[in-house]
Amino acid sequence: MDALRFNKIAAALLSGVLLIMVFGKIGNILVNPKTEISNAYPIEVPEKNETKSKVAEEVIIEPVLALLATADLESGLKISKKCVACHGFDAGGPNKIGPNLYNIVNKDQGKADYAYSKVLASLSGKWTYEELNKFLYKPKLYSKGTKMNYAGLSKTKDRANLIAWLRTKSDSPVSLP
Ligand code: HEC
């Protein structure tokens, strides 16, 4: 075989290989057009916080009056354990971090012998069942600036059971609704 003939064969083989590669690429592009697009997806923009906090402000606190008569006092006693770090419930007991809560149902708000925050001292109502219900749902929502550092009881049943138990902590419990 002379050199020229060898070169021709080699060139033919090489261009064959090149063609296969080129067609392979073209084929890929045709079968998977714009592969990179499939990696792109729309980013969901979260709704503005504004809307969220508005909803939180308009919270509707479920009433407990209808639940008090059939409340579970045992459960109320258990829930009261969440309060005992700061409150006593016995007649004539001392204030702790918070005021003593004996006789609390229908008592004047923020008027016991205790150094209340401004916001509690400025209240002029009574701790009726319904006011206790609203306060205990979220103390800081009821009285912004209160020094009662407690998140609150979001479950209506828990508030009803606790308030029914609080009612018993009195010389003469207020009548049930
Ligand atoms: C971390 C301590 C803490 C815990 C826990 C706590 N409280 Fe209080 N509580 C306080 C303080 C302090 C005040 C006085 C708030 C003020 O002056 O702003 C208060 C005030 C109150 C008042 C108003 C009393 C009044 O004389 O007007 C009631 C009612 C009350 N708490 C009920 C409860 C109940 C029921 C629980 C349990 C579910 C509870 N608190 C848990 C600290 C606490």
Residues whose N, C-alpha, C, O or C-beta is under 5 A from the ligand:
A	BS01	HEC	I79 K82 C83 C86 I97 G98 P99 D108 Q109 G110 K111 A112 A115 Y116 S117 L120 G145 T146 K147 M148 N149 Y150
